[in-house]
Amino acid sequence: MGEQYGGDHQDFRGGEFNGDFIAKQVDYHQHGPAPTALDALPPKVAGFTGRGDQLGELLGAFDPDGGEAPGAVLVAAVSGLGGIGKTALAVEAAHEACAKGWFPGGVLFVNLHGYDDDRVTAEQALETLLRGLGTPPEHIPNGVDARAALYRSVLAARERELGAVLVLADNASAAEQVRPLHPGGARHRLLATSRSKLPQLGARLLPLGELSPEEAYDLLDRALRIAAPGDARVANESEAAAELALLCGHLPLALQIAAALLVLDRDKPVAELVLELAESGDRLLHLDDGERSVRAAFDLSYRRLSAEQARLLRLLALAPGPEVTAEVVAALDGADAAPVRVLDALCRAHLVERGRGRGRWRLHDLVRVFGVGVVRGDAGLWEEGETARERVLGFYHRWADAADGRLRWLPGMPEPERFVDRAGALAWLDSERAGLVAVVQWAREERYAPIAVRLSQCLGEYLDWRRAFDDKITVCGVAREAAYRAGDQVGEAIAWDSLGIALQQTGRVEEAIDVHTRACDLYQATGERQGEAIAWNNLGFALQLRGRAGEAVDAHTRARSLFQIVGDRPREAIAWTSLGSALQEVSRAGEAIDAHTRARDLYQAVGDRLHEAISWNNLGNALGATGRVEEAIEAYEKTLEGIREFEDWYGTGLTLSNLALAYEDAARPAEARTRYLQSADAYTRANAPTEAARARTRAEAITP
């Protein structure tokens, strides 16, 4: 009897069977071609801007015509900080490559979710890619190696039939996620993006930094105009827009969020958002548009750090200045040496960047804000951070004190520790200047005020020497406020007096006179005669600049007498020099020559070669004023001989200019012109462009 078919079962009723039998139900399907996902490239990011060099490098790596060349780039890896725009760049490059017809076989895209809690494994990624290539699920084997072999085979067949394929693996966190995705062949390309550098891949590595100020400005402007073509707020408030870009750290994600906040409130001026960010105790709180958050992006990276890496990142966020040396890192860490291995790991994760030169590190501005926020949110971490800051402040004070001692050292004085010569002290101060200025400002916090004020007092000589008067005004202002709050009248007087010198040098002479007068009064009140003498001498300088030379003579005379009383011969020499200049101003030329001669002799006696050389310059001025030109020329030449070893470029420029004037008086124009040009070069090296321009103008005015 025949079989009856009904529904989804077989009917064997009425049949005769001899022996055992097994009935199997068989499914019959009509198979069409498996679907593919070879056009899965995400759309371009709206408003993409900048990155011209990086885009060119990626396109060069994609170019299939380079596939046969030795050393062809088959794999490229774009890495960078979270929110830096890695995916946007990769997608932009992929679209441009496809538009050029370089990948007729299609584009495969897979998001590896490398920084999520449930990241995609290489085995899972291969399954996604094989499905995208049209491989039926039942034909996909288990295991990474088997899937990778099939993946390469399918790609090889596709290359023969249609051409090269581009594989874009986004958001990888480790090389093992990406390595099995290598497509094989000579014409396929694999592009990976990651927050880590992935040097193990043997890939062309393209680390991505923040946008340039111009690119950041363009991003903001484009984002607003995409939402509303007539929105010209960025163009109309260009200075505020530049400040907004800076507050966003030129980070694309932060800029996009800031633009979205402006788009949501079209009546809001750019300057108002700038003010909100600048005055906020936590900028990252504002850089959140409800869907995207800079803090959330950074937190994904932070949670993948080891305990020691996370600790060092938090401590680095508390460091003063834009970048730190290995010694400062060691102080933060509380160790004898910087933990280079941990720093390298943080660099690979793009959470720390190498600074200018080897052995220096820096944080992106917003990473620093993130790190400080983590510390503030936990009482234990906060105390750990405060202790680390105390170590850094102590480190800076010890070294700055030693450097200042070397700058002020004279023969017969005890040899300063740490620095064997003046050049070494200056080199250290130059390298740490930004950090020193920043850490002095911790004096605003009661816990750090006493030592920060002492540190400020170690910087006056150096900042004067480098003519860093804006920094000096900052340092002295903070120190003065802290000393006043602490009731430290001597510390306050020192800060007032040092501030007055900086004000003089920046043209704020009336303020300087008031400030030095305050310093004199405070020193008198405390009985500090040496400090009072210094303040009187500095007051005399300010009075001279204001044209009150007669009063200046009295101030310098008083300073000289006080220095003689306390037995301070080096500073007595300074007072004689100052008095000589004031006497010359009031046409008492003979007395001025005597005063400068006394100063020179005292400097020789105490072994101060630098100030001896300077005193020759001042003596030359006095001699020239009395018509003794040839003697003045000899004096200026003596100055140049003595000053060369000290790299005092401003003093060199001044002396050369004086020498040029003397040559003009002696009717020797060719020599005068040469000295003016040399003076301009020295002033340029001293960061004195106004004086340099004046010297060049005088040189050009001389007819040979």
DAMO-V94899 format. One record per pair of residues at least 12 apart in sequence whose ideal C-beta (glycine too) atoms are under 8 Angstrom apart, sorted by sequence separation. I is the first residue (numbers start at 0). J is the second residue. If there is no record, write none. Layout:
BEGIN
I,J ; I,J
END
This chain:
BEGIN
2,14 ; 60,72 ; 77,89 ; 168,180 ; 177,189 ; 260,272 ; 325,337 ; 350,362 ; 404,416 ; 405,417 ; 439,451 ; 459,471 ; 462,474 ; 478,490 ; 479,491 ; 482,494 ; 499,511 ; 502,514 ; 518,530 ; 519,531 ; 522,534 ; 539,551 ; 542,554 ; 559,571 ; 562,574 ; 579,591 ; 582,594 ; 598,610 ; 599,611 ; 602,614 ; 619,631 ; 622,634 ; 638,650 ; 639,651 ; 642,654 ; 659,671 ; 662,674 ; 678,690 ; 679,691 ; 682,694 ; 0,13 ; 9,22 ; 59,72 ; 93,106 ; 111,124 ; 126,139 ; 189,202 ; 220,233 ; 315,328 ; 318,331 ; 405,418 ; 408,421 ; 438,451 ; 442,455 ; 458,471 ; 499,512 ; 539,552 ; 579,592 ; 619,632 ; 659,672 ; 678,691 ; 679,692 ; 0,14 ; 61,75 ; 166,180 ; 177,191 ; 219,233 ; 220,234 ; 243,257 ; 283,297 ; 317,331 ; 325,339 ; 328,342 ; 346,360 ; 401,415 ; 404,418 ; 539,553 ; 579,593 ; 619,633 ; 659,673 ; 9,24 ; 60,75 ; 109,124 ; 134,149 ; 257,272 ; 401,416 ; 402,417 ; 405,420 ; 406,421 ; 439,454 ; 478,493 ; 479,494 ; 499,514 ; 519,534 ; 539,554 ; 559,574 ; 579,594 ; 599,614 ; 619,634 ; 639,654 ; 659,674 ; 679,694 ; 8,24 ; 166,182 ; 177,193 ; 315,331 ; 350,366 ; 401,417 ; 402,418 ; 405,421 ; 438,454 ; 439,455 ; 458,474 ; 459,475 ; 478,494 ; 479,495 ; 498,514 ; 499,515 ; 518,534 ; 519,535 ; 538,554 ; 539,555 ; 558,574 ; 559,575 ; 578,594 ; 579,595 ; 598,614 ; 599,615 ; 618,634 ; 619,635 ; 638,654 ; 639,655 ; 658,674 ; 659,675 ; 678,694 ; 679,695 ; 7,24 ; 129,146 ; 216,233 ; 311,328 ; 314,331 ; 401,418 ; 57,75 ; 109,127 ; 125,143 ; 132,150 ; 164,182 ; 314,332 ; 342,360 ; 405,423 ; 406,424 ; 476,494 ; 496,514 ; 536,554 ; 576,594 ; 616,634 ; 656,674 ; 676,694 ; 109,128 ; 122,141 ; 134,153 ; 257,276 ; 398,417 ; 405,424 ; 406,425 ; 435,454 ; 439,458 ; 455,474 ; 475,494 ; 478,497 ; 479,498 ; 495,514 ; 496,515 ; 499,518 ; 515,534 ; 518,537 ; 519,538 ; 535,554 ; 536,555 ; 539,558 ; 555,574 ; 558,577 ; 559,578 ; 575,594 ; 576,595 ; 579,598 ; 595,614 ; 598,617 ; 599,618 ; 615,634 ; 616,635 ; 619,638 ; 635,654 ; 639,658 ; 655,674 ; 656,675 ; 659,678 ; 675,694 ; 676,695 ; 679,698 ; 57,77 ; 122,142 ; 126,146 ; 129,149 ; 133,153 ; 171,191 ; 177,197 ; 220,240 ; 311,331 ; 455,475 ; 475,495 ; 495,515 ; 518,538 ; 535,555 ; 575,595 ; 615,635 ; 655,675 ; 675,695 ; 107,128 ; 122,143 ; 125,146 ; 129,150 ; 132,153 ; 163,184 ; 166,187 ; 168,189 ; 171,192 ; 172,193 ; 178,199 ; 216,237 ; 219,240 ; 311,332 ; 337,358 ; 403,424 ; 109,131 ; 121,143 ; 125,147 ; 128,150 ; 132,154 ; 165,187 ; 166,188 ; 168,190 ; 169,191 ; 170,192 ; 171,193 ; 172,194 ; 173,195 ; 178,200 ; 402,424 ; 436,458 ; 455,477 ; 456,478 ; 475,497 ; 476,498 ; 495,517 ; 496,518 ; 515,537 ; 516,538 ; 535,557 ; 536,558 ; 555,577 ; 556,578 ; 575,597 ; 576,598 ; 595,617 ; 596,618 ; 615,637 ; 616,638 ; 635,657 ; 636,658 ; 655,677 ; 656,678 ; 675,697 ; 676,698 ; 163,186 ; 164,187 ; 165,188 ; 166,189 ; 167,190 ; 168,191 ; 169,192 ; 170,193 ; 172,195 ; 174,197 ; 177,200 ; 401,424 ; 402,425 ; 435,458 ; 455,478 ; 475,498 ; 495,518 ; 515,538 ; 535,558 ; 555,578 ; 575,598 ; 595,618 ; 615,638 ; 635,658 ; 655,678 ; 675,698 ; 53,77 ; 107,131 ; 122,146 ; 129,153 ; 162,186 ; 163,187 ; 165,189 ; 166,190 ; 167,191 ; 168,192 ; 171,195 ; 173,197 ; 216,240 ; 219,243 ; 107,132 ; 125,150 ; 132,157 ; 163,188 ; 165,190 ; 167,192 ; 174,199 ; 216,241 ; 219,244 ; 260,285 ; 263,288 ; 402,427 ; 492,517 ; 493,518 ; 532,557 ; 533,558 ; 572,597 ; 573,598 ; 612,637 ; 613,638 ; 653,678 ; 121,147 ; 158,184 ; 171,197 ; 174,200 ; 243,269 ; 402,428 ; 451,477 ; 452,478 ; 471,497 ; 472,498 ; 475,501 ; 492,518 ; 495,521 ; 512,538 ; 515,541 ; 532,558 ; 535,561 ; 551,577 ; 552,578 ; 555,581 ; 572,598 ; 575,601 ; 592,618 ; 595,621 ; 612,638 ; 615,641 ; 632,658 ; 635,661 ; 652,678 ; 655,681 ; 672,698 ; 675,701 ; 246,273 ; 311,338 ; 451,478 ; 471,498 ; 612,639 ; 651,678 ; 652,679 ; 154,182 ; 155,183 ; 158,186 ; 216,244 ; 260,288 ; 612,640 ; 652,680 ; 154,183 ; 155,184 ; 158,187 ; 212,241 ; 215,244 ; 232,261 ; 239,268 ; 240,269 ; 243,272 ; 247,276 ; 257,286 ; 259,288 ; 398,427 ; 399,428 ; 452,481 ; 471,500 ; 472,501 ; 492,521 ; 512,541 ; 532,561 ; 552,581 ; 572,601 ; 592,621 ; 612,641 ; 613,642 ; 632,661 ; 652,681 ; 672,701 ; 150,180 ; 151,181 ; 154,184 ; 239,269 ; 243,273 ; 246,276 ; 256,286 ; 311,341 ; 428,458 ; 451,481 ; 452,482 ; 471,501 ; 472,502 ; 491,521 ; 492,522 ; 511,541 ; 512,542 ; 531,561 ; 532,562 ; 551,581 ; 552,582 ; 571,601 ; 572,602 ; 591,621 ; 592,622 ; 611,641 ; 612,642 ; 631,661 ; 632,662 ; 651,681 ; 652,682 ; 671,701 ; 57,88 ; 61,92 ; 151,182 ; 239,270 ; 242,273 ; 246,277 ; 256,287 ; 307,338 ; 311,342 ; 323,354 ; 672,703 ; 57,89 ; 61,93 ; 147,179 ; 150,182 ; 151,183 ; 212,244 ; 215,247 ; 222,254 ; 230,262 ; 236,268 ; 256,288 ; 259,291 ; 322,354 ; 328,360 ; 399,431 ; 489,521 ; 529,561 ; 569,601 ; 609,641 ; 649,681 ; 81,114 ; 146,179 ; 147,180 ; 151,184 ; 154,187 ; 212,245 ; 218,251 ; 222,255 ; 236,269 ; 243,276 ; 253,286 ; 308,341 ; 312,345 ; 321,354 ; 322,355 ; 325,358 ; 398,431 ; 428,461 ; 432,465 ; 440,473 ; 448,481 ; 452,485 ; 468,501 ; 472,505 ; 488,521 ; 489,522 ; 492,525 ; 508,541 ; 511,544 ; 512,545 ; 528,561 ; 529,562 ; 532,565 ; 548,581 ; 551,584 ; 552,585 ; 568,601 ; 569,602 ; 572,605 ; 588,621 ; 591,624 ; 592,625 ; 608,641 ; 609,642 ; 612,645 ; 628,661 ; 632,665 ; 648,681 ; 649,682 ; 652,685 ; 668,701 ; 50,84 ; 54,88 ; 58,92 ; 62,96 ; 210,244 ; 215,249 ; 236,270 ; 239,273 ; 307,341 ; 311,345 ; 324,358 ; 325,359 ; 436,470 ; 439,473 ; 443,477 ; 456,490 ; 496,530 ; 503,537 ; 536,570 ; 576,610 ; 616,650 ; 623,657 ; 648,682 ; 651,685 ; 656,690 ; 668,702 ; 669,703 ; 53,88 ; 57,92 ; 61,96 ; 144,179 ; 214,249 ; 219,254 ; 223,258 ; 227,262 ; 230,265 ; 242,277 ; 256,291 ; 324,359 ; 432,467 ; 439,474 ; 442,477 ; 452,487 ; 492,527 ; 532,567 ; 572,607 ; 652,687 ; 659,694 ; 668,703 ; 143,179 ; 218,254 ; 222,258 ; 226,262 ; 232,268 ; 233,269 ; 246,282 ; 255,291 ; 256,292 ; 308,344 ; 315,351 ; 323,359 ; 395,431 ; 399,435 ; 425,461 ; 429,465 ; 442,478 ; 448,484 ; 449,485 ; 468,504 ; 469,505 ; 488,524 ; 489,525 ; 508,544 ; 509,545 ; 528,564 ; 529,565 ; 548,584 ; 549,585 ; 568,604 ; 569,605 ; 588,624 ; 589,625 ; 608,644 ; 609,645 ; 628,664 ; 629,665 ; 648,684 ; 649,685 ; 54,91 ; 58,95 ; 212,249 ; 218,255 ; 222,259 ; 232,269 ; 256,293 ; 308,345 ; 322,359 ; 323,360 ; 428,465 ; 436,473 ; 440,477 ; 443,480 ; 448,485 ; 456,493 ; 463,500 ; 468,505 ; 488,525 ; 493,530 ; 496,533 ; 500,537 ; 503,540 ; 508,545 ; 528,565 ; 533,570 ; 536,573 ; 540,577 ; 543,580 ; 548,585 ; 568,605 ; 573,610 ; 576,613 ; 580,617 ; 583,620 ; 588,625 ; 613,650 ; 616,653 ; 620,657 ; 623,660 ; 628,665 ; 648,685 ; 653,690 ; 50,88 ; 54,92 ; 58,96 ; 63,101 ; 128,166 ; 211,249 ; 219,257 ; 223,261 ; 227,265 ; 312,350 ; 322,360 ; 323,361 ; 432,470 ; 436,474 ; 439,477 ; 442,480 ; 443,481 ; 452,490 ; 456,494 ; 459,497 ; 463,501 ; 466,504 ; 489,527 ; 492,530 ; 496,534 ; 499,537 ; 503,541 ; 529,567 ; 532,570 ; 536,574 ; 539,577 ; 543,581 ; 569,607 ; 572,610 ; 576,614 ; 579,617 ; 583,621 ; 609,647 ; 616,654 ; 619,657 ; 623,661 ; 649,687 ; 652,690 ; 656,694 ; 659,697 ; 663,701 ; 62,101 ; 63,102 ; 209,248 ; 210,249 ; 215,254 ; 219,258 ; 223,262 ; 247,286 ; 252,291 ; 305,344 ; 312,351 ; 322,361 ; 395,434 ; 425,464 ; 439,478 ; 442,481 ; 445,484 ; 455,494 ; 462,501 ; 499,538 ; 539,578 ; 579,618 ; 619,658 ; 652,691 ; 655,694 ; 659,698 ; 47,87 ; 61,101 ; 209,249 ; 210,250 ; 218,258 ; 222,262 ; 253,293 ; 308,348 ; 321,361 ; 395,435 ; 500,540 ; 580,620 ; 50,91 ; 54,95 ; 58,99 ; 61,102 ; 209,250 ; 210,251 ; 252,293 ; 304,345 ; 456,497 ; 459,500 ; 463,504 ; 489,530 ; 496,537 ; 503,544 ; 529,570 ; 536,577 ; 543,584 ; 569,610 ; 576,617 ; 583,624 ; 616,657 ; 623,664 ; 649,690 ; 656,697 ; 44,86 ; 209,251 ; 219,261 ; 452,494 ; 455,497 ; 492,534 ; 499,541 ; 532,574 ; 539,581 ; 572,614 ; 579,621 ; 619,661 ; 652,694 ; 44,87 ; 250,293 ; 395,438 ; 47,91 ; 124,168 ; 210,254 ; 252,296 ; 304,348 ; 41,86 ; 303,348 ; 315,360 ; 44,90 ; 304,350 ; 316,362 ; 392,438 ; 43,90 ; 44,91 ; 315,362 ; 391,438 ; 42,90 ; 43,91 ; 300,348 ; 41,90 ; 300,349 ; 301,350 ; 392,441 ; 40,90 ; 104,154 ; 300,350 ; 312,362 ; 316,366 ; 43,94 ; 316,367 ; 105,157 ; 124,176 ; 128,180 ; 315,367 ; 316,368 ; 40,93 ; 104,157 ; 316,369 ; 317,370 ; 333,386 ; 388,441 ; 400,453 ; 407,460 ; 40,94 ; 104,158 ; 118,172 ; 121,175 ; 125,179 ; 312,366 ; 316,370 ; 317,371 ; 333,387 ; 396,450 ; 400,454 ; 403,457 ; 406,460 ; 121,176 ; 124,179 ; 125,180 ; 315,370 ; 316,371 ; 332,387 ; 392,447 ; 399,454 ; 402,457 ; 403,458 ; 406,461 ; 105,161 ; 114,170 ; 120,176 ; 121,177 ; 124,180 ; 331,387 ; 40,97 ; 104,161 ; 107,164 ; 109,166 ; 111,168 ; 113,170 ; 119,176 ; 121,178 ; 122,179 ; 313,370 ; 316,373 ; 317,374 ; 330,387 ; 333,390 ; 389,446 ; 393,450 ; 396,453 ; 400,457 ; 403,460 ; 103,161 ; 104,162 ; 106,164 ; 107,165 ; 109,167 ; 111,169 ; 112,170 ; 113,171 ; 114,172 ; 118,176 ; 121,179 ; 312,370 ; 316,374 ; 389,447 ; 392,450 ; 396,454 ; 399,457 ; 403,461 ; 406,464 ; 103,162 ; 104,163 ; 105,164 ; 106,165 ; 107,166 ; 108,167 ; 109,168 ; 110,169 ; 111,170 ; 113,172 ; 121,180 ; 331,390 ; 388,447 ; 392,451 ; 395,454 ; 399,458 ; 402,461 ; 102,162 ; 103,163 ; 104,164 ; 105,165 ; 106,166 ; 107,167 ; 109,169 ; 110,170 ; 111,171 ; 113,173 ; 313,373 ; 330,390 ; 331,391 ; 102,163 ; 106,167 ; 108,169 ; 111,172 ; 313,374 ; 330,391 ; 385,446 ; 396,457 ; 101,163 ; 102,164 ; 392,454 ; 102,165 ; 113,176 ; 330,393 ; 101,165 ; 327,391 ; 330,394 ; 111,176 ; 40,106 ; 111,177 ; 37,104 ; 38,105 ; 39,106 ; 41,108 ; 313,380 ; 317,384 ; 327,394 ; 37,105 ; 38,106 ; 39,107 ; 40,108 ; 97,165 ; 297,365 ; 301,369 ; 326,394 ; 327,395 ; 37,106 ; 39,108 ; 96,165 ; 297,366 ; 314,383 ; 35,105 ; 37,107 ; 313,383 ; 314,384 ; 317,387 ; 36,107 ; 109,180 ; 298,369 ; 313,384 ; 317,388 ; 36,108 ; 93,165 ; 293,365 ; 297,369 ; 301,373 ; 319,391 ; 310,383 ; 314,387 ; 318,391 ; 93,167 ; 294,369 ; 293,369 ; 90,167 ; 89,167 ; 294,372 ; 286,365 ; 89,169 ; 113,193 ; 114,194 ; 113,194 ; 283,365 ; 86,169 ; 104,187 ; 282,365 ; 86,170 ; 283,368 ; 102,188 ; 282,368 ; 283,369 ; 281,368 ; 283,372 ; 281,372 ; 39,131 ; 36,130 ; 37,131 ; 36,131 ; 37,132 ; 35,131 ; 33,130 ; 35,132 ; 66,163 ; 93,190 ; 35,133 ; 92,190 ; 34,133 ; 63,162 ; 33,133 ; 63,163 ; 32,133 ; 33,134 ; 76,177 ; 89,190 ; 33,135 ; 89,192 ; 61,165 ; 327,431 ; 30,135 ; 86,192 ; 194,300 ; 324,430 ; 74,181 ; 85,192 ; 324,431 ; 327,434 ; 73,181 ; 85,193 ; 73,182 ; 85,194 ; 324,434 ; 320,431 ; 322,433 ; 323,434 ; 73,185 ; 253,365 ; 321,433 ; 75,188 ; 77,190 ; 81,194 ; 250,363 ; 320,433 ; 71,185 ; 73,187 ; 74,188 ; 75,189 ; 76,190 ; 77,191 ; 78,192 ; 80,194 ; 319,433 ; 320,434 ; 73,188 ; 74,189 ; 75,190 ; 76,191 ; 77,192 ; 78,193 ; 79,194 ; 248,363 ; 250,365 ; 319,434 ; 320,435 ; 72,188 ; 73,189 ; 74,190 ; 75,191 ; 76,192 ; 77,193 ; 78,194 ; 248,364 ; 318,434 ; 319,435 ; 320,436 ; 74,191 ; 76,193 ; 78,195 ; 248,365 ; 320,437 ; 67,185 ; 78,196 ; 247,365 ; 319,437 ; 320,438 ; 66,185 ; 78,197 ; 88,207 ; 319,438 ; 66,186 ; 76,196 ; 76,197 ; 319,440 ; 85,207 ; 319,441 ; 63,186 ; 84,207 ; 76,200 ; 83,207 ; 63,188 ; 83,208 ; 74,200 ; 76,202 ; 78,204 ; 83,209 ; 84,210 ; 37,164 ; 40,167 ; 61,188 ; 74,201 ; 75,202 ; 76,203 ; 78,205 ; 79,206 ; 60,188 ; 74,202 ; 75,203 ; 76,204 ; 77,205 ; 78,206 ; 79,207 ; 61,190 ; 74,203 ; 76,205 ; 78,207 ; 79,208 ; 60,190 ; 72,202 ; 75,205 ; 77,207 ; 72,203 ; 172,303 ; 57,190 ; 60,203 ; 206,349 ; 208,352 ; 56,203 ; 57,205 ; 56,205 ; 198,347 ; 196,346 ; 196,347 ; 53,205 ; 195,347 ; 195,348 ; 196,349 ; 53,207 ; 194,348 ; 195,349 ; 209,363 ; 194,349 ; 50,207 ; 50,210 ; 409,569 ; 49,210 ; 48,210 ; 49,211 ; 49,213 ; 50,214 ; 87,251 ; 49,214 ; 48,214 ; 83,250 ; 84,251 ; 49,217 ; 82,250 ; 83,251 ; 84,252 ; 48,217 ; 49,218 ; 82,251 ; 83,252 ; 48,218 ; 80,250 ; 82,252 ; 81,252 ; 82,253 ; 46,218 ; 48,221 ; 46,221 ; 46,222 ; 45,222 ; 46,225 ; 45,225 ; 464,647 ; 466,649 ; 115,299 ; 114,299 ; 114,300 ; 114,302 ; 114,303 ; 411,605 ; 410,605 ; 411,606 ; 409,605 ; 410,606 ; 409,606 ; 409,607 ; 46,255 ; 82,293 ; 82,296 ; 81,296 ; 82,297 ; 81,297 ; 80,297 ; 81,299 ; 81,300 ; 466,685 ; 80,300 ; 466,686 ; 425,646 ; 466,687 ; 421,645 ; 422,646 ; 83,349 ; 80,349 ; 79,349 ; 80,350 ; 78,349 ; 80,363 ; 80,366
END
